[in-house]
Structure formats: structure tokens, C-alpha cells
Amino acid sequence: TTEIYTLSLHDALPICTTGRNPQSILELRRDSLQDHPLPDRDLLVTYKRRGNSTHATSLSKETQEELHHVKEIPAHIGDYIRTLCEFTAPLFAEANDTDRELVFLWRVTKGLRHGQVIRLSPKNANHAINTFVRRHTLLDDRGQRLMLNAARLRPTFGHELYRRTRDIRSVQQALGHVNAGTTARH
């Protein structure tokens, strides 16, 4: 079994591919991925604290053809979440009661909390992303170190979706905004 969950940029994948707020992704519960009425889809249910609401996102699921290929990194977000659940399952028993049902658990490897199993926070996720950026010397268009954090992934998702569809209502729905004005501003 895996003893230590090393934070990596792959932890940001659900944020990149769903457009959900980083906090709601980091607070994914093990039952957040549910069956969809259509067989080729998964249903991702996230909770938004600020609005005290839930949001359901339909996700594509692996096809039978894809199931026959060996893959190291899941191709679909639902498969990625299932893989993360399996990966962090050994940490489940050691987490405190309020964190036990969360997908993003990790064992602290340094500092005062060394050895404890805790939930992944936005601060931890951003630290992991910045470590990845430094390790791989990722640069922006000006040749400067890439300034990246989990919160920047959501607007990038919205921008890319709008660039591809030119449909502000689709972007509004994907980001879970109440009105299109909020979407247009951000």
C-alpha cells in the first residue's frame, strides 16, 4: 500500500478539466462521482460553500475501446477521481473524522505535522504546483518563471471554453455562475 501521497501538478487536473472552484474540488468526497442516467457519462457532484449549493457536472466516461489500452494516467476525469480514491484509500483510516470521506488526503512529510494524514488545502496545492514549476523550469511567454496557482486554472478554463464555443451561456453553466454578467466580468 502507498504510505505517502506526494503532491504533484496532477492534483490540479480536476480543477483544469471541470472548471469548478479549487475549494470545491479539494473538498471532493469519495461519493462525489455518481452514476449518470446515460451509460457513457459520469456525474460529478460538487458543493459550493459560499453559495451553500451543489453543482452537478456531466463528464464523459471511457469507451470500451479505451478500456483495452493500458494507460498510466487516466484519460477521463471520472477515471482520474476513481484512481485518486484508490490511491488515497490507505490513508483513510488515519485521517480525522471530518476529513475521512475526502478524496484529497495526504501524509505530511515535513514540519510539525510530520506523519499526520490531513486534507489537501489550497495552500498545499499551490505549493505543489509551484514546486513543479520550479523543478521543470516552466517559463511564461516573457521568459519569466510561470506564476501558476489553482485559482488561475478556473479562469483559464472559462477563457478556453469561450474561445472554442463563443457561447457565454455555455461558459456560465460550466462555471456554475448564477448569471452571465458574472461570467463576462471574470
N, C-alpha and C positions, 0 to 999 in steps of 0.2 A: 504494500500500500504506500501511497505517497504521503510522506511526513510533512514536507514543506511545499507550500504553494508559492512559487516565485511570481511576482507581479511582472507583467510584460505589456507591451503595446497591444497584444491580442486581447487584453482585458477591456480595451476600448472598442472592440469590434461591435458589440451590441449597440453602443451609442452611435457609431458610424452608420450602421445599416438599418436602424429603426427610426432614427430621428427623435427618439424620446429624450427627455431631460436626463442628464447624467445621474442625478439623485435617484430618479425612479428606476433606472437600470441597475444602479448599485444596490438598490433595495429589492431586487427581484427575489421572489420567493420560489421555492422548489416546485410549487404548484402553479406558477405564473404561465407556464406553457401548457395549453389545453388543447383538446381535440376540437377541430373545426368541422362544421357540417359538411364541407367538401373534402374528399379524401386526399387531394393534392395540396392541402393547406394546413398550417398550424395556426393557433390563435394565441397571441401573446397579450396577457392582461397585466397592465402596469397600474400603479397607484400614484397619483399626484397629490402630495401633501398640501401644497399651497391652495389648490382648488378643492381639496378633500373629495377627489373624484377618481374614478377608474377609467382607463382607456384601453380598448381592445384593438389590436393591430393584427390584420391577416398577413401571414407570412407564407411564402412558397415552401414546399416540402420536397425532399429528394424524390426523384423519379426512380422507377425500377431499374432503368439503365444506369443511373448514377450509383445505385446500391452495389453494383457488381464491380466497381472500381475501388481499389484500395486508396484511401486518402489519409494524409496526416492531419490536415486542417479541414474541418467540416466546410462544405460549400454553402450551406444554408444556415441562417441564424437560429432556427429551431434546433438543428443538429448541434450547433455550437453550444447552445444553452444546455442541451442534454449532456454533452461532453463535459461541460463545466460542472454540472451537478454530480456526475460520476467522479470527476477529478477531486472535488472538494468533499465528497461523501465521507472519507476517512476522518475529516476534521469535525464533522457534525457532532459527535458525542462530546467533544471537548469545548464546544462553543457555549456561551452562556445562553440561558433560556430565550432571551429576546432575539438573539442572532441565529439560533439553531436552524431555522427554516430558510435562511437566506442562501442564495446561490454563491455570492462572492464572499467566501471566507478565506482567511489566510493565517498562517502561523508567523508571528513576528520573529524576525531573526536577529534583531539588534535592539539595544536600549533597555529601558526599564521594564518593558512588557515582553522581553525576550521569552519565547516559548509559548506565549499565550495565543489562543485562537480567537481572532476578532473579525468583525465585518470590515470589508474594504470601504474606506471613506473616500470622498473626493480628493482630499489631501494626499492620501496614499496613492490613488490612481494617477494624479498629476505628477507625483514624484516618480512613479514608474515610467510614465510617458517621457518625462524629461531625462531620466537615466537612459532610456532607449535612444532618444535623440542625440545625447552626448556620446554614447557608446558607438553609434553608427555615423557620427559626424553629419547629421542631416542639416542641410542649409536651405534657406528660403531663396526667393528669386534675386535678392540683392547680395547673396553670398554670406549672409549673417546666419548665426545659429537659429534654426527653426524654433519659433516660440509657439509651442503647442500645449493645449490643455484640454481636458474632457469637455469643458463648456464651449470651446471653439468648434468642436465637431458637429454640434447641433445646427448652428447657423450655416456651416458648410454643407450639411445635408440638405437644408432648406434651399440654399442657393443652387446647388446642383440639380435638385428636383425641379426647381422653377426653370433653370436653364434648359433642361430636357423637355419639359412639358409646356412651358409658358402658360400654366394654369394655376393662378393664385389660390383657387378653391382646393385644388388637389394638395397643394403645399400646406394650406391651412389645416386640412383634415389630417395629413400625415404628421404635422407637428402638434396637433391637438389644441390649436388655438380656438377660442370662442368666436372671434370674428376675424375677417380678412384684413382689417385695418392693422391689427397687431402683427399679423404675418408680414404685411407690406413694410411696416416700420422696422422689423428685425430681419 
